Amino acid sequence: MLLMLFAILIMGCKHKWERESKQSIQTDSIGREFISIADSINYGVVVKARNNGDDWQKKWLRSFDRKELVDFIFEAVYSGKMQPYDYFEDKPLSVDQIKQLENKEEFDRSNVGKIQFKERWYFNPDRLQMVKEVHSVMLAYEVYKENGTFRGYKPAFKVYLNNSVEEK
């Protein structure tokens, strides 16, 4: 049943692919053609297991080096290689504002537990290949109630990748 549903989905994408104009087809660096299936998609990913007993979460996070990514983004901001932006207003933040964030009692890089991505998705139905372009990354950190229970995630800031600021 699941295989039949997947085949119908692929055939539907293939027919749409054949109907699309050449303007919606993208070609990658080695000549493969892809159709845009999501011009802008945003989603968050929990990247830190809050419960040490959650083996499933540990398993899917085992190859992800969260500390390395978070430290890289902060160092790129501090060195001027990346411009941080306020998540809500999409206005540039200064390095001093990022330093102020790091000095807040509620913030610690080790508490960055969620990442939100803004991406563009492409699909090649002939090869059953999908390509995703990440345009921005937002770091969010864990916040807790006064009694120490988890409240949720708070956005720290976002950065744009591949000089895609104009594609906000």
Secondary structure, DSSP 8 states (H G I E B T S, - for coil): -HHHHHHHHHHHHHHHHHHS-GGGEEE-TTS-EEEEEEEEEEEEEE-S-S-TT-HHHHHHHTT--HHHHHHHHHHHHHHTSS-EE-TTT--B--HHHHHHHHHSTT--GGGEEEEEEEEEEEEETTTTEEEEEEEEEEEEEEEE-TTS-EEEEEEEEEEESTT-GGG-
